[in-house]
Amino acid sequence: MYILFKKSCLVIVIFLVTILNIHPAVSKNLIASKKIPVTKVVSKTGIEAWLVEDSSIPVISMSFAFNGGMQFETDEKMGLNYMMSIMLDEGAGNYDSEAFQKILADNVISMSFTAERDFFSGSLKTLTKNKNIAFKMLKLALTEPHFNNEALKRMQRHSLNSIKNNLSNPNWNAARIFNGLTFEGHKYARPGQGNLTTIKNITPADLKNLAKKTFVNNDIKIAVAGDITKEQLATILDDIFASLPKQATVATDNKDKNAYNKNIAGKTILYKMDIPQTIVRFAQKGISELDKNYPTATILNYILGGGGFSSRLMEKLREEKGLTYGIYTYLSNSKHADLIQGSFSTKNNSAVEAIKTIKEEWQKIIQNGVSKTEVQDAINYLTGSLPLALTSTSSIANILNSIQKSGKDINYINERNQQLKSVTTDAVNKLAKEILKTDELHFITVGNPDELKPSITIDKLPFIIQ
């Protein structure tokens, strides 16, 4: 009965939040504006947040992030952050799980938490008229979570079933192998959800200790958008976060270590599965988001594989050779690793040709560069896509929070497009020669590819006990 009730509440929340998103949750004037009005708000106790105020629609969204993430986990307790992320709404303060969920549903409040590599993040979305109860429930989740044993056992069963189901999913296996080997020796290599053994090791006491380490009033990244003034926000920041401990317990074993496993460069890894297609993930070292050449790298990636049907890899592998339905690359950035990363799937009998073609296209850009037209097309798309991403309070808050987590300053969202427009074709071609390394590309393959000669064949998933 309880599980059905909770699912019903979730359905109601999702349905009502969807209604809120039918129309853009920001004004047309804000969307059309050439400059997003981001204000730094500082509370009386010194807590900072970035705010985009817009009173045209009665909705408020908040995104926030605490430092920590995987850095606070041990090998024996892998999945601890993930477990905390799904336990925080399982009762807090004077409300048991059922009552907590009912209040969220009855007041159209969306609250969620996410365990990440470097951060523990959360988000809140509410109607303005319900903001007091929404912020109260968030404070309770952060400061008085129950973490009772009954709820933990239920979530452990859920996680164990999820992992067991994932073991037969080739895409999940490819991702697990990619992270396990690309970041071997670093905490990034661990499975975020844990494994079939470590999930069982987690206790209520572990969750309480993790909450004490994570939820501290120390450099919290907070972004807010919607129908709230800077004066109101300053008060709310203190109401929610000021009572948290001032100092963080910082993990040091991986603090300054580069997560990228240099020994995997140039290797092709095979994990055999009896499936009709081969799933492939590939990468090489990338570039920091704080590097002055990052806008140039963004354009280079768009041309190479980030631009969908207009990218070179899509044109060559799909349109010309029919080797895949889709291939995509992107710049992947974390505190301790920067990658140029991509993925695709192909028939087993075309995997070798597909990998060979990727290397050839990589090398062509290094040797021959890109055209002025390609660069201009990339600039046009990338600058034009930003306003389309800022059409709701939640999207604005999420984007601002991502900028905060990357270490960029408050002006970046308004400077980004000009930085991209300033990139020249010569700059893209120069950077391509500097950062693209065909011989350092590594490929993770899952399937039964014909004629592939892997550097390494593995028969076990990293950190996964089957």
C-alpha positions as CSV (number, residue, x, y, z in Angstrom):
1,M,0.0,0.0,0.0
2,Y,2.8,2.4,1.0
3,I,4.8,1.8,-2.2
4,L,1.7,2.4,-4.3
5,F,1.0,5.6,-2.5
6,K,4.6,6.8,-3.0
7,K,4.4,6.0,-6.7
8,S,1.1,7.8,-7.0
9,C,2.6,10.9,-5.4
10,L,5.5,10.7,-7.8
11,V,3.2,10.5,-10.8
12,I,1.2,13.5,-9.5
13,V,4.4,15.5,-9.0
14,I,5.7,14.7,-12.5
15,F,2.3,15.4,-14.1
16,L,2.0,18.8,-12.4
17,V,5.6,19.8,-13.0
18,T,5.0,18.9,-16.7
19,I,2.1,21.2,-16.7
20,L,4.3,24.0,-15.4
21,N,6.7,23.4,-18.2
22,I,4.1,23.5,-21.0
23,H,4.8,27.2,-21.4
24,P,8.2,28.8,-21.0
25,A,8.7,29.6,-17.3
26,V,10.5,32.8,-18.1
27,S,9.2,35.9,-19.8
28,K,9.6,36.6,-23.5
29,N,11.6,39.7,-22.7
30,L,14.1,37.7,-20.7
31,I,14.5,35.1,-23.5
32,A,14.9,37.8,-26.1
33,S,17.3,39.8,-24.0
34,K,20.9,39.9,-25.3
35,K,22.1,39.8,-21.7
36,I,20.9,37.5,-18.9
37,P,20.5,39.6,-15.7
38,V,22.5,37.5,-13.2
39,T,22.9,39.1,-9.8
40,K,25.1,37.9,-7.0
41,V,23.1,37.7,-3.7
42,V,25.0,37.5,-0.4
43,S,23.0,36.6,2.8
44,K,23.7,38.2,6.2
45,T,25.9,35.1,7.1
46,G,27.9,35.3,3.9
47,I,26.2,32.6,1.8
48,E,26.3,33.4,-1.9
49,A,24.0,32.6,-4.7
50,W,23.5,33.7,-8.3
51,L,20.0,34.9,-9.1
52,V,18.0,35.6,-12.3
53,E,14.9,37.3,-11.1
54,D,11.7,37.1,-13.3
55,S,8.3,37.7,-11.8
56,S,6.3,37.2,-15.0
57,I,5.4,33.6,-14.0
58,P,5.0,32.4,-10.4
59,V,7.6,29.7,-10.4
60,I,11.0,29.5,-8.5
61,S,13.8,27.0,-9.3
62,M,16.9,26.4,-7.2
63,S,20.0,24.3,-8.1
64,F,22.8,23.8,-5.6
65,A,25.9,21.7,-5.1
66,F,28.0,20.6,-2.2
67,N,31.7,19.6,-2.7
68,G,32.4,15.9,-2.2
69,G,30.8,13.3,-4.3
70,M,32.8,10.2,-4.8
71,Q,35.7,11.7,-2.8
72,F,33.9,10.7,0.4
73,E,33.5,7.0,-0.5
74,T,35.6,4.0,0.2
75,D,35.9,0.8,-1.8
76,E,33.8,-1.0,0.8
77,K,31.0,1.6,0.7
78,M,30.8,2.3,-3.1
79,G,27.4,3.7,-3.9
80,L,27.0,5.5,-0.6
81,N,26.5,8.9,-2.3
82,Y,23.9,7.4,-4.6
83,M,22.1,5.8,-1.7
84,M,22.0,9.1,0.1
85,S,20.6,10.8,-3.0
86,I,17.5,8.5,-3.0
87,M,17.1,8.5,0.8
88,L,16.8,12.2,1.5
89,D,13.1,12.3,0.7
90,E,12.4,9.2,2.7
91,G,11.3,11.1,5.8
92,A,12.8,14.1,7.6
93,G,12.0,16.2,10.7
94,N,8.6,15.3,12.0
95,Y,7.5,13.7,8.7
96,D,7.8,10.0,7.9
97,S,8.4,9.0,4.3
98,E,4.7,8.9,3.4
99,A,3.9,12.3,4.9
100,F,7.0,13.9,3.3
101,Q,6.1,12.7,-0.1
102,K,2.5,13.7,0.3
103,I,3.4,17.3,1.2
104,L,5.6,17.5,-1.9
105,A,2.8,16.2,-4.1
106,D,0.0,18.3,-2.5
107,N,2.0,21.5,-3.0
108,V,3.4,20.8,-6.5
109,I,7.0,20.7,-5.3
110,S,9.7,19.0,-7.2
111,M,12.8,18.0,-5.2
112,S,15.6,15.8,-6.3
113,F,19.2,15.0,-5.5
114,T,22.1,13.7,-7.6
115,A,25.3,12.0,-6.6
116,E,28.2,13.1,-8.9
117,R,31.9,12.6,-9.2
118,D,32.9,15.8,-7.5
119,F,29.7,17.2,-6.1
120,F,26.5,16.2,-4.4
121,S,23.8,18.2,-6.1
122,G,20.2,19.0,-5.6
123,S,17.3,20.9,-7.2
124,L,14.0,22.4,-6.1
125,K,11.1,23.8,-8.1
126,T,8.0,25.3,-6.6
127,L,5.1,27.6,-7.3
128,T,5.8,31.0,-5.7
129,K,2.8,30.7,-3.4
130,N,4.2,27.4,-2.0
131,K,7.8,28.7,-1.6
132,N,7.8,28.7,2.3
133,I,6.7,25.0,2.6
134,A,9.1,24.1,-0.3
135,F,12.1,25.7,1.3
136,K,11.1,24.2,4.7
137,M,11.0,20.7,3.3
138,L,14.4,21.2,1.6
139,K,15.9,22.4,4.9
140,L,14.5,19.3,6.7
141,A,15.9,17.0,4.0
142,L,19.4,18.5,4.5
143,T,19.4,18.9,8.2
144,E,17.1,16.3,9.7
145,P,16.9,13.3,7.3
146,H,15.7,10.1,9.0
147,F,17.7,7.5,7.1
148,N,15.7,4.8,8.9
149,N,16.6,1.2,8.4
150,E,13.3,0.1,6.9
151,A,13.5,2.7,4.1
152,L,17.2,1.8,3.5
153,K,16.4,-1.9,3.1
154,R,13.8,-1.0,0.6
155,M,16.1,1.2,-1.4
156,Q,18.9,-1.4,-1.2
157,R,16.6,-3.9,-2.8
158,H,15.7,-1.5,-5.5
159,S,19.4,-0.7,-6.2
160,L,20.4,-4.4,-6.2
161,N,17.6,-5.2,-8.7
162,S,18.7,-2.2,-10.9
163,I,22.3,-3.4,-10.9
164,K,21.3,-7.0,-11.7
165,N,19.2,-5.8,-14.7
166,N,22.0,-3.6,-15.9
167,L,24.4,-6.5,-16.1
168,S,22.7,-7.7,-19.3
169,N,22.7,-4.2,-20.8
170,P,25.6,-3.8,-23.3
171,N,25.5,0.0,-23.1
172,W,25.7,0.0,-19.3
173,N,28.6,-2.5,-19.5
174,A,30.4,-0.3,-22.0
175,A,30.1,2.7,-19.7
176,R,31.2,0.6,-16.7
177,I,34.3,-0.6,-18.5
178,F,35.0,2.8,-19.9
179,N,35.0,4.5,-16.5
180,G,36.7,1.6,-14.7
181,L,39.7,1.5,-17.1
182,T,39.9,5.1,-18.2
183,F,40.1,6.2,-14.6
184,E,41.8,3.1,-13.2
185,G,43.5,4.0,-9.8
186,H,41.2,6.9,-9.1
187,K,37.8,7.2,-7.4
188,Y,36.2,8.1,-10.8
189,A,36.7,4.4,-11.7
190,R,34.2,3.3,-9.2
191,P,30.5,2.6,-10.1
192,G,28.4,5.4,-8.8
193,Q,25.6,3.1,-7.8
194,G,28.0,0.6,-6.1
195,N,27.9,-3.1,-6.7
196,L,26.0,-6.1,-5.4
197,T,28.3,-6.4,-2.3
198,T,28.9,-2.7,-1.4
199,I,25.2,-1.8,-1.5
200,K,24.6,-4.3,1.2
201,N,27.3,-2.8,3.4
202,I,25.7,0.6,3.7
203,T,24.1,1.3,7.1
204,P,22.0,4.2,8.4
205,A,25.1,5.3,10.4
206,D,27.1,5.5,7.1
207,L,24.4,7.8,5.6
208,K,24.3,10.0,8.7
209,N,28.1,10.4,8.7
210,L,28.2,11.2,4.9
211,A,25.5,13.8,5.4
212,K,27.6,15.5,8.1
213,K,30.6,15.5,5.8
214,T,28.8,16.7,2.8
215,F,26.2,19.2,4.0
216,V,28.4,21.9,5.2
217,N,28.3,25.7,4.9
218,N,31.5,25.9,2.9
219,D,31.6,27.1,-0.7
220,I,28.1,25.9,-1.6
221,K,27.3,26.5,-5.2
222,I,23.7,27.9,-5.4
223,A,21.8,29.3,-8.4
224,V,18.2,30.5,-8.4
225,A,15.8,31.7,-11.1
226,G,12.2,32.9,-11.1
227,D,9.8,34.8,-9.0
228,I,11.9,35.9,-6.0
229,T,13.7,39.1,-5.1
230,K,17.3,39.3,-4.0
231,E,16.1,40.4,-0.5
232,Q,13.8,37.4,-0.2
233,L,16.5,35.0,-1.5
234,A,19.1,36.4,1.0
235,T,16.7,35.5,3.9
236,I,16.0,32.1,2.5
237,L,19.7,31.3,2.0
238,D,20.2,31.8,5.7
239,D,17.1,29.9,6.6
240,I,18.1,26.8,4.7
241,F,21.9,26.7,4.8
242,A,23.2,28.9,7.7
243,S,22.7,26.3,10.3
244,L,24.9,23.8,8.5
245,P,28.4,23.3,10.0
246,K,31.0,25.8,8.8
247,Q,33.9,23.5,8.0
248,A,34.1,20.6,5.5
249,T,35.9,17.3,6.0
250,V,37.9,17.1,2.8
251,A,39.1,13.9,1.3
252,T,42.7,14.1,0.4
253,D,43.8,10.8,-1.3
254,N,42.6,11.9,-4.8
255,K,42.5,15.6,-4.2
256,D,45.2,16.7,-6.7
257,K,45.6,13.5,-8.7
258,N,44.9,13.4,-12.4
259,A,42.2,10.7,-12.9
260,Y,43.1,9.8,-16.5
261,N,44.9,6.4,-16.8
262,K,47.7,7.2,-19.3
263,N,48.4,3.5,-19.7
264,I,45.1,3.1,-21.6
265,A,46.1,5.5,-24.4
266,G,46.0,3.9,-27.8
267,K,44.5,0.6,-26.5
268,T,41.5,-1.2,-27.8
269,I,39.6,-3.2,-25.1
270,L,37.2,-6.0,-25.8
271,Y,34.5,-7.3,-23.6
272,K,32.6,-10.1,-25.4
273,M,28.9,-10.3,-25.4
274,D,26.7,-12.4,-27.7
275,I,24.8,-9.5,-29.3
276,P,24.3,-8.6,-33.0
277,Q,26.0,-5.1,-32.6
278,T,29.2,-3.8,-31.1
279,I,28.9,-0.9,-28.6
280,V,31.9,1.4,-28.8
281,R,33.1,4.2,-26.5
282,F,36.3,6.0,-27.2
283,A,38.3,8.9,-25.8
284,Q,41.6,10.8,-25.5
285,K,42.8,13.5,-23.1
286,G,41.0,16.7,-23.6
287,I,41.2,20.3,-22.4
288,S,40.1,22.1,-19.1
289,E,37.0,24.2,-19.1
290,L,39.1,27.0,-17.6
291,D,41.7,26.9,-20.4
292,K,41.7,30.1,-22.6
293,N,41.3,27.8,-25.7
294,Y,38.2,26.1,-24.4
295,P,35.8,28.1,-26.8
296,T,38.1,27.0,-29.7
297,A,37.9,23.4,-28.5
298,T,34.1,23.6,-28.3
299,I,34.0,24.6,-32.0
300,L,36.6,22.0,-33.0
301,N,34.5,19.3,-31.2
302,Y,31.3,20.5,-32.9
303,I,32.9,20.1,-36.3
304,L,34.5,16.7,-35.5
305,G,31.6,14.9,-33.9
306,G,29.5,17.2,-31.7
307,G,27.3,18.7,-34.4
308,G,25.0,15.9,-35.1
309,F,24.3,15.4,-38.9
310,S,26.6,18.3,-39.7
311,S,29.7,16.7,-38.0
312,R,32.5,15.0,-40.0
313,L,32.2,11.7,-38.1
314,M,28.4,11.5,-38.7
315,E,28.9,12.4,-42.4
316,K,31.6,9.8,-43.0
317,L,30.3,6.9,-40.8
318,R,26.6,7.2,-41.4
319,E,26.0,9.1,-44.6
320,E,28.9,7.9,-46.7
321,K,29.6,4.4,-45.3
322,G,26.4,3.4,-43.5
323,L,28.4,2.1,-40.6
324,T,26.2,3.5,-37.8
325,Y,22.9,5.2,-37.2
326,G,24.7,7.8,-35.1
327,I,28.0,8.9,-33.6
328,Y,28.6,11.8,-31.2
329,T,31.6,13.3,-29.5
330,Y,31.7,15.8,-26.6
331,L,34.1,17.5,-24.2
332,S,33.9,15.8,-20.9
333,N,35.1,17.8,-17.9
334,S,35.5,16.9,-14.2
335,K,37.8,18.3,-11.5
336,H,40.4,15.6,-12.1
337,A,39.9,14.6,-15.8
338,D,39.3,16.3,-19.1
339,L,38.4,14.2,-22.1
340,I,37.3,14.3,-25.7
341,Q,34.9,11.4,-25.6
342,G,32.5,9.7,-28.1
343,S,30.3,6.7,-28.6
344,F,28.5,4.8,-31.3
345,S,27.2,1.3,-32.1
346,T,27.7,-0.7,-35.3
347,K,27.2,-4.2,-36.7
348,N,29.8,-6.7,-35.5
349,N,31.1,-7.1,-39.1
350,S,31.7,-3.4,-39.4
351,A,33.3,-2.5,-36.1
352,V,36.9,-2.7,-37.3
353,E,36.1,-0.4,-40.3
354,A,34.3,2.0,-38.1
355,I,37.2,2.3,-35.6
356,K,39.6,2.7,-38.6
357,T,37.4,5.5,-40.1
358,I,37.3,7.4,-36.8
359,K,41.1,7.4,-36.6
360,E,41.3,8.5,-40.3
361,E,38.9,11.5,-39.7
362,W,40.8,12.4,-36.5
363,Q,44.0,12.5,-38.5
364,K,42.5,14.4,-41.4
365,I,41.6,17.3,-39.2
366,I,45.1,17.3,-37.6
367,Q,46.8,17.3,-41.0
368,N,44.4,19.3,-43.2
369,G,42.4,21.4,-40.7
370,V,38.8,22.6,-41.0
371,S,37.3,25.2,-43.3
372,K,36.1,28.7,-42.6
373,T,32.6,27.7,-43.5
374,E,32.6,24.8,-41.0
375,V,33.8,27.2,-38.3
376,Q,31.2,29.8,-39.1
377,D,28.4,27.2,-39.1
378,A,29.6,25.9,-35.7
379,I,29.6,29.4,-34.3
380,N,26.1,30.1,-35.7
381,Y,24.7,27.0,-34.1
382,L,26.5,27.2,-30.8
383,T,25.6,30.8,-30.2
384,G,22.0,30.4,-31.4
385,S,21.4,27.4,-29.2
386,L,22.0,29.2,-25.9
387,P,18.8,31.2,-25.8
388,L,16.8,28.1,-26.6
389,A,18.3,26.4,-23.5
390,L,17.1,29.3,-21.2
391,T,13.4,28.9,-21.6
392,S,12.5,27.8,-18.1
393,T,13.5,28.7,-14.5
394,S,14.8,25.2,-13.9
395,S,17.0,25.3,-17.1
396,I,18.4,28.7,-16.1
397,A,19.2,27.6,-12.6
398,N,20.8,24.3,-13.8
399,I,23.0,26.1,-16.3
400,L,24.1,28.7,-13.8
401,N,24.9,26.0,-11.3
402,S,26.9,24.1,-13.9
403,I,28.9,27.2,-14.6
404,Q,29.5,27.6,-10.9
405,K,30.8,24.1,-10.6
406,S,33.1,24.5,-13.5
407,G,34.8,27.4,-11.7
408,K,33.9,30.1,-14.2
409,D,32.7,33.5,-13.0
410,I,29.3,35.1,-12.9
411,N,29.8,36.9,-16.2
412,Y,30.5,33.8,-18.3
413,I,26.9,33.2,-19.4
414,N,26.9,36.6,-21.0
415,E,30.4,36.4,-22.4
416,R,30.2,32.9,-23.8
417,N,28.8,33.8,-27.2
418,Q,31.3,36.6,-27.8
419,Q,34.1,34.2,-26.9
420,L,32.8,31.8,-29.5
421,K,32.4,34.5,-32.1
422,S,36.0,35.5,-31.6
423,V,37.4,32.1,-32.6
424,T,39.1,32.0,-36.0
425,T,39.7,29.2,-38.4
426,D,43.4,29.4,-37.9
427,A,42.9,29.1,-34.1
428,V,40.8,25.9,-34.6
429,N,43.4,24.4,-36.9
430,K,46.3,25.3,-34.5
431,L,44.5,23.8,-31.5
432,A,43.6,20.6,-33.5
433,K,47.3,20.0,-34.1
434,E,48.0,20.6,-30.4
435,I,45.3,18.5,-28.7
436,L,44.1,15.8,-31.1
437,K,46.2,12.7,-30.8
438,T,45.1,9.9,-33.1
439,D,47.6,7.4,-31.6
440,E,46.2,8.1,-28.0
441,L,42.6,7.3,-28.8
442,H,41.4,4.3,-26.8
443,F,38.4,2.3,-27.7
444,I,36.1,0.2,-25.4
445,T,34.2,-2.4,-27.4
446,V,31.4,-4.6,-26.1
447,G,30.0,-7.3,-28.4
448,N,31.5,-9.9,-30.7
449,P,33.2,-7.8,-33.4
450,D,34.5,-9.6,-36.4
451,E,38.3,-9.6,-37.0
452,L,39.0,-7.1,-34.2
453,K,42.4,-7.6,-32.7
454,P,42.1,-6.0,-29.3
455,S,45.1,-4.9,-27.1
456,I,43.3,-6.4,-24.1
457,T,40.3,-8.7,-23.7
458,I,38.6,-8.7,-20.4
459,D,36.0,-11.0,-19.0
460,K,35.0,-9.1,-15.8
461,L,33.4,-5.7,-15.3
462,P,35.6,-3.4,-13.2
463,F,34.4,-3.2,-9.6
464,I,31.3,-5.4,-10.4
465,I,30.9,-8.7,-8.6
466,Q,28.6,-10.9,-10.8
